[in-house]
Amino acid sequence: MALLPVNEALERLLSDVKPLPAETSSLADAIGRTLAHDLYALRTQPPFAASAMDGYAVRAEDIASLPAKLQVTGESLAGRRFEGTLNAGQAVRIFTGAPVPEGADTVLLQEDAIVHPNGFIEAAESTAFGRHIRKAGLDFVSDEKLLEAGRVLDGPALALAAAANHPTVSVVKKPLVAILATGSELVAPGNEPGPDQIVASNTFAIMALVVEAGGEVLDLGIVGDDLAALDLAIERARNSGADVLVTLGGASVGDHDLVKEALTAAGMELNFWKIAMRPGKPLMYGRLAQLRILGLPGNPVSSVVCGQLFLKPLVAALCGADHRHDFRSAVLGAAMEANSTRQDYVRAVVATAEHHGDQLVATPFATQDSSMLKTLAEANALIVREPYAPAAAVGDPCKVLMLR
């Protein structure tokens, strides 16, 4: 059976994904989440004409001809306005953010005013009409649309929502991703492995990918190569309300790779299995009623690469967020051999090199074994090589998928 191309697998994975339902969140808990509905202003900002500088509120015509001497009749502070009306020949001491008094139409900067005794100032400079005054509604007006649905709520967006007097926002529900590590050879970190065991590591990398994409994690722990135990773990995932179940390992073709068998027995409708990519060939995707199932390979690098390519876009799409990968153009910093039949994702370090005109240079690691976590942690990108790509020399163009 021919292996499924990566692009086709990704298209199948995302073809029917819609954002999850909306829920109400406080601003503090909405950081990094996706806005579910357009957000409109509940007030006008600023709600009044306000001074943009410290100085004196005056009438422009009074200081058009110099020298001009004005009587200071009061002050206007942020949070406590001057209640009177400014008349000809008068000035009001004003501070940044304070309401501009009625009758004033410009602000004379404090450094352009000479202070005299007995409550008078002399204007050393003329100031044009409207200078240093923020008009009411300069930022936004009541009922104006400020943010569109789909916006990821970063700091500026949350500050805008707060300024518009929203204590809460409508956001897309966070996808719950259940993660199940499988294999009798695995023990949790902190335990002493048996003579034929290893410490489980994939779960933590996949957790990080889920959180980075906007989801929440349910860790189902480690289950050995036992069908009854797998059945119980799958049932737990179904009962948890999870939107996605990610299995780690056990989806290959060995006698003890039981995950596909257990999921099929539980009623999973298989969409695809085995992808024309390296690393990550035994990737599996299916549905168990409303539960989406993504079976990742057991090899650490294979698992993380597949998580980057498939799990992160899936979680982001469920969040209603942009799920496109960060592909960039670069040139090779080392020669590469011709590729074979599968699309290759090669761990690399990408940096800007001055001798290449500030172009990105991608240098692959010499050893690409799919068990090596150290090079994965050092890599900040994957060089993407198409099937049957010819040998490439230093300086040849390449495409990279940025990891960080």
C-alpha positions as CSV (number, residue, x, y, z in Angstrom):
1,M,0.0,0.0,0.0
2,A,1.4,3.4,-1.0
3,L,2.3,5.8,1.8
4,L,0.1,8.9,2.2
5,P,1.9,12.2,1.3
6,V,2.3,14.6,4.2
7,N,0.3,17.4,2.6
8,E,-2.6,15.0,1.9
9,A,-2.5,13.7,5.5
10,L,-2.6,17.2,6.9
11,E,-5.5,18.1,4.7
12,R,-7.5,15.1,5.8
13,L,-6.7,15.9,9.5
14,L,-8.0,19.4,9.3
15,S,-10.7,19.1,6.7
16,D,-13.6,18.9,9.2
17,V,-12.1,20.8,12.1
18,K,-14.2,23.6,13.5
19,P,-13.5,25.8,16.5
20,L,-14.9,24.5,19.8
21,P,-17.8,26.3,21.4
22,A,-17.4,29.7,23.1
23,E,-17.1,30.3,26.8
24,T,-16.7,33.4,29.0
25,S,-13.4,34.1,30.5
26,S,-12.0,36.8,32.8
27,L,-9.3,39.0,31.1
28,A,-6.6,37.4,33.3
29,D,-7.5,33.9,32.2
30,A,-7.9,34.9,28.5
31,I,-4.2,35.4,27.9
32,G,-3.2,33.7,24.7
33,R,-6.7,32.5,24.0
34,T,-8.8,33.1,20.8
35,L,-11.6,35.6,20.8
36,A,-14.8,33.8,19.8
37,H,-16.9,36.8,18.9
38,D,-16.3,40.4,17.7
39,L,-15.6,42.7,20.6
40,Y,-17.2,46.2,20.7
41,A,-16.4,49.2,22.8
42,L,-18.7,49.8,25.8
43,R,-17.4,53.4,26.2
44,T,-15.6,56.2,24.4
45,Q,-11.9,56.6,24.9
46,P,-10.9,59.2,25.9
47,P,-14.3,60.1,27.2
48,F,-13.4,63.8,27.1
49,A,-10.8,66.1,25.5
50,A,-7.7,65.5,27.5
51,S,-4.3,67.1,27.7
52,A,-1.4,65.1,26.1
53,M,1.2,67.1,28.1
54,D,1.9,68.9,31.3
55,G,1.4,72.6,30.9
56,Y,-1.3,75.2,30.8
57,A,-4.7,75.1,29.1
58,V,-5.2,78.3,27.3
59,R,-6.9,79.9,24.3
60,A,-4.7,79.9,21.2
61,E,-5.8,83.5,20.3
62,D,-4.6,84.7,23.7
63,I,-1.0,83.7,23.0
64,A,-0.9,84.3,19.2
65,S,1.0,87.6,19.8
66,L,3.9,87.6,22.2
67,P,4.6,88.6,24.9
68,A,1.3,87.3,26.4
69,K,0.6,87.4,30.1
70,L,-2.2,85.2,31.5
71,Q,-3.8,84.8,34.9
72,V,-3.8,81.2,36.3
73,T,-7.3,80.6,37.7
74,G,-7.0,76.9,38.8
75,E,-5.7,73.5,37.8
76,S,-7.0,70.4,36.1
77,L,-5.7,67.0,37.3
78,A,-6.2,63.4,36.0
79,G,-9.2,62.3,37.9
80,R,-10.1,65.8,39.1
81,R,-11.1,68.3,36.5
82,F,-11.2,72.1,36.7
83,E,-15.0,72.8,37.1
84,G,-15.1,76.4,35.8
85,T,-14.9,78.0,32.3
86,L,-11.7,79.5,31.0
87,N,-12.2,83.0,29.7
88,A,-10.0,85.4,27.7
89,G,-6.7,86.2,29.3
90,Q,-6.8,83.2,31.6
91,A,-4.9,79.9,31.9
92,V,-5.5,76.7,33.9
93,R,-2.6,74.6,35.1
94,I,-3.1,71.2,33.5
95,F,-1.4,67.8,33.7
96,T,-1.2,64.9,31.3
97,G,-4.5,63.0,31.0
98,A,-6.5,65.7,32.7
99,P,-9.8,67.0,31.1
100,V,-9.3,70.2,29.1
101,P,-11.4,73.0,30.7
102,E,-14.4,74.4,28.8
103,G,-13.2,77.5,26.9
104,A,-9.6,76.2,26.4
105,D,-8.5,75.1,22.9
106,T,-4.8,74.4,23.2
107,V,-2.1,73.5,25.8
108,L,1.0,75.6,26.3
109,L,3.9,73.4,27.4
110,Q,5.1,74.1,30.9
111,E,8.7,74.7,29.5
112,D,7.2,77.4,27.3
113,A,5.7,79.3,30.2
114,I,7.5,81.8,32.4
115,V,5.9,81.7,35.9
116,H,5.4,85.1,37.6
117,P,4.4,85.7,41.2
118,N,0.8,86.5,42.1
119,G,-0.7,83.8,39.9
120,F,0.4,84.9,36.4
121,I,2.4,83.2,33.6
122,E,3.9,84.6,30.4
123,A,3.8,82.6,27.2
124,A,7.3,82.3,25.7
125,E,6.0,80.5,22.6
126,S,2.7,80.6,20.6
127,T,0.8,77.3,20.4
128,A,-1.6,76.4,17.6
129,F,-5.3,75.7,18.0
130,G,-5.8,72.1,19.3
131,R,-2.1,71.5,20.0
132,H,-1.3,68.8,22.7
133,I,-5.0,68.0,23.1
134,R,-6.4,64.5,22.7
135,K,-9.9,64.8,21.3
136,A,-12.7,62.8,22.9
137,G,-12.9,59.4,21.1
138,L,-9.4,59.7,19.6
139,D,-8.8,56.1,20.4
140,F,-12.3,54.6,20.0
141,V,-16.0,55.5,20.4
142,S,-18.8,53.6,22.1
143,D,-20.1,50.6,20.0
144,E,-17.1,50.7,17.7
145,K,-15.8,47.2,16.7
146,L,-12.4,46.9,18.3
147,L,-11.3,43.2,17.9
148,E,-12.5,40.6,15.4
149,A,-13.3,37.0,16.2
150,G,-10.3,34.8,15.8
151,R,-7.8,37.3,17.3
152,V,-5.4,35.7,19.7
153,L,-5.6,37.7,22.9
154,D,-2.1,39.1,23.4
155,G,-1.2,41.9,25.8
156,P,-2.3,44.8,23.5
157,A,-5.6,43.1,22.7
158,L,-6.4,42.5,26.4
159,A,-5.5,46.0,27.3
160,L,-7.8,47.3,24.6
161,A,-10.6,45.1,25.9
162,A,-10.0,46.4,29.4
163,A,-10.0,50.0,28.3
164,A,-13.3,49.4,26.5
165,N,-14.7,48.3,30.0
166,H,-14.9,44.6,29.3
167,P,-14.2,42.6,32.5
168,T,-14.7,39.4,30.6
169,V,-14.4,38.2,27.0
170,S,-15.9,35.4,24.9
171,V,-13.2,33.0,24.0
172,V,-13.0,29.6,22.2
173,K,-13.0,26.7,24.7
174,K,-9.6,25.2,25.2
175,P,-9.3,21.7,23.6
176,L,-8.6,19.0,26.1
177,V,-5.9,16.6,24.8
178,A,-5.5,13.3,26.6
179,I,-2.0,11.8,26.2
180,L,-1.4,8.1,26.6
181,A,2.2,6.7,26.6
182,T,2.4,3.0,25.8
183,G,5.0,0.3,26.1
184,S,6.1,-2.1,28.8
185,E,9.7,-0.8,28.3
186,L,8.8,2.6,29.8
187,V,9.1,4.0,33.3
188,A,8.2,7.5,34.5
189,P,11.1,9.9,35.2
190,G,12.4,9.5,38.7
191,N,12.1,5.7,38.7
192,E,14.9,3.3,38.3
193,P,14.5,1.5,34.9
194,G,14.8,-2.2,34.8
195,P,17.7,-3.7,32.8
196,D,15.6,-3.6,29.6
197,Q,13.7,-0.4,30.2
198,I,14.0,3.3,29.4
199,V,12.7,6.5,30.9
200,A,9.6,7.9,29.2
201,S,10.2,11.3,27.7
202,N,7.8,11.8,24.8
203,T,4.8,12.8,27.0
204,F,6.5,16.0,28.2
205,A,7.4,17.2,24.7
206,I,3.9,16.5,23.5
207,M,2.4,18.3,26.5
208,A,4.4,21.4,25.6
209,L,3.2,21.3,22.0
210,V,-0.4,21.1,23.2
211,V,0.0,24.1,25.6
212,E,1.9,26.1,23.0
213,A,-1.0,25.6,20.6
214,G,-3.6,26.7,23.2
215,G,-4.8,23.4,24.5
216,E,-5.1,21.7,27.9
217,V,-3.5,18.4,28.8
218,L,-4.9,15.3,30.6
219,D,-2.0,12.9,31.3
220,L,-3.2,9.3,31.2
221,G,0.2,8.0,32.2
222,I,2.0,4.9,30.9
223,V,0.2,1.7,29.9
224,G,2.2,-1.5,29.1
225,D,1.7,-3.8,26.2
226,D,-1.6,-5.3,27.5
227,L,-4.9,-5.1,25.6
228,A,-7.0,-5.0,28.7
229,A,-5.0,-2.1,30.2
230,L,-5.2,-0.3,26.9
231,D,-9.0,-0.7,26.7
232,L,-9.3,0.8,30.2
233,A,-7.1,3.8,29.2
234,I,-9.1,4.4,26.0
235,E,-12.3,4.3,28.0
236,R,-11.0,6.8,30.5
237,A,-10.1,9.1,27.6
238,R,-13.6,8.8,26.2
239,N,-15.2,9.5,29.6
240,S,-12.9,12.5,30.3
241,G,-14.5,14.8,27.7
242,A,-11.3,15.0,25.8
243,D,-11.4,16.4,22.3
244,V,-8.2,14.6,21.2
245,L,-6.5,11.4,22.3
246,V,-2.8,11.2,21.5
247,T,-1.2,7.8,21.9
248,L,2.6,7.5,22.0
249,G,4.1,4.4,20.5
250,G,2.5,1.0,19.8
251,A,1.1,2.0,16.4
252,S,3.7,0.2,14.3
253,V,3.5,-3.3,12.9
254,G,5.3,-5.4,15.6
255,D,3.7,-8.2,17.5
256,H,3.5,-6.1,20.6
257,D,2.3,-2.8,19.0
258,L,-1.2,-3.1,20.2
259,V,-2.6,0.5,20.1
260,K,-4.2,0.2,16.6
261,E,-5.8,-3.1,17.5
262,A,-7.2,-1.8,20.8
263,L,-8.6,1.4,19.1
264,T,-10.1,-0.5,16.3
265,A,-11.8,-2.9,18.8
266,A,-13.2,0.2,20.6
267,G,-14.8,1.3,17.4
268,M,-12.3,3.7,15.9
269,E,-12.9,4.8,12.3
270,L,-9.4,4.9,10.8
271,N,-8.7,7.8,8.4
272,F,-5.1,7.1,7.6
273,W,-2.1,5.2,8.9
274,K,1.5,5.4,7.7
275,I,2.8,8.6,6.1
276,A,5.5,9.1,3.5
277,M,7.8,11.0,5.8
278,R,10.9,10.6,7.8
279,P,10.9,10.5,10.8
280,G,7.3,9.5,11.6
281,K,6.2,7.0,9.1
282,P,3.7,5.1,11.5
283,L,1.5,8.1,12.2
284,M,-2.1,7.2,12.6
285,Y,-5.3,9.3,12.6
286,G,-8.9,8.3,13.2
287,R,-12.2,9.1,15.1
288,L,-13.9,7.4,17.9
289,A,-17.3,9.1,17.8
290,Q,-16.4,12.7,18.6
291,L,-13.0,11.9,20.0
292,R,-10.2,12.6,17.5
293,I,-7.3,10.1,17.8
294,L,-3.7,10.9,16.8
295,G,-1.3,8.0,17.1
296,L,2.3,9.2,17.2
297,P,5.4,7.0,16.8
298,G,7.3,5.9,19.9
299,N,10.7,7.1,18.8
300,P,11.2,10.5,20.6
301,V,12.2,12.6,17.5
302,S,9.5,11.0,15.4
303,S,6.9,11.7,18.0
304,V,7.9,15.4,18.3
305,V,8.2,16.0,14.6
306,C,4.8,14.5,14.0
307,G,3.5,16.6,16.9
308,Q,4.8,19.7,15.3
309,L,3.4,18.9,11.9
310,F,0.1,17.4,12.9
311,L,-0.9,17.9,16.5
312,K,-0.1,21.6,16.9
313,P,-2.2,22.6,13.8
314,L,-5.0,20.4,15.0
315,V,-5.1,22.0,18.5
316,A,-4.8,25.5,17.0
317,A,-7.6,24.8,14.6
318,L,-9.9,23.6,17.4
319,C,-9.0,26.9,19.2
320,G,-10.0,28.8,16.1
321,A,-6.5,30.2,15.8
322,D,-4.1,30.3,12.8
323,H,-2.6,26.9,12.3
324,R,-0.2,27.5,9.5
325,H,3.4,26.3,9.9
326,D,6.3,28.8,10.0
327,F,8.1,27.9,6.8
328,R,11.0,30.1,5.6
329,S,13.5,30.1,2.8
330,A,17.2,29.5,3.6
331,V,20.4,28.2,2.1
332,L,22.3,25.1,3.2
333,G,25.3,25.5,5.5
334,A,26.4,21.9,4.8
335,A,26.0,19.5,1.8
336,M,23.2,17.0,1.9
337,E,22.9,13.6,0.1
338,A,20.0,12.8,-2.3
339,N,16.8,12.0,-0.6
340,S,14.8,8.7,-1.1
341,T,11.0,8.1,-1.3
342,R,9.8,9.9,1.8
343,Q,9.6,13.6,2.7
344,D,12.5,14.2,5.1
345,Y,12.5,16.5,8.1
346,V,16.1,17.1,9.1
347,R,17.1,18.6,12.4
348,A,19.1,21.8,11.9
349,V,20.3,25.1,13.3
350,V,19.2,28.1,11.4
351,A,21.1,31.4,11.8
352,T,21.6,34.6,10.0
353,A,25.0,34.8,8.3
354,E,26.5,38.2,7.2
355,H,28.5,36.6,4.4
356,H,25.2,35.4,2.9
357,G,23.7,38.9,2.8
358,D,21.9,38.3,6.1
359,Q,20.1,35.3,4.6
360,L,19.1,32.4,6.8
361,V,21.6,29.6,6.7
362,A,20.4,26.1,7.8
363,T,23.1,23.7,8.9
364,P,21.9,20.1,9.5
365,F,23.2,17.9,12.2
366,A,25.5,15.2,10.9
367,T,23.6,12.4,12.7
368,Q,19.8,12.2,12.4
369,D,18.9,9.1,14.4
370,S,15.3,9.4,15.5
371,S,16.2,8.4,19.1
372,M,18.5,11.4,19.7
373,L,16.8,14.0,21.9
374,K,20.0,16.1,22.4
375,T,20.1,17.3,18.8
376,L,16.3,17.8,18.9
377,A,16.7,20.2,21.8
378,E,19.6,22.0,20.1
379,A,17.7,22.3,16.8
380,N,15.6,25.4,16.1
381,A,14.4,24.2,12.7
382,L,13.7,21.3,10.4
383,I,15.1,21.3,6.8
384,V,12.2,20.0,4.6
385,R,13.4,17.8,1.8
386,E,11.0,16.6,-0.8
387,P,10.9,12.9,-1.9
388,Y,13.7,12.2,-4.4
389,A,15.3,15.5,-3.8
390,P,18.8,15.5,-5.5
391,A,22.0,16.0,-3.6
392,A,22.5,19.6,-2.5
393,A,25.7,21.6,-2.0
394,V,26.6,24.3,0.5
395,G,24.7,27.5,-0.4
396,D,21.9,25.7,-2.3
397,P,18.4,27.0,-1.4
398,C,16.2,25.0,1.0
399,K,13.0,25.3,2.9
400,V,12.9,25.2,6.7
401,L,10.2,24.7,9.3
402,M,11.0,26.9,12.3
403,L,10.6,25.2,15.6
404,R,11.5,28.2,17.8
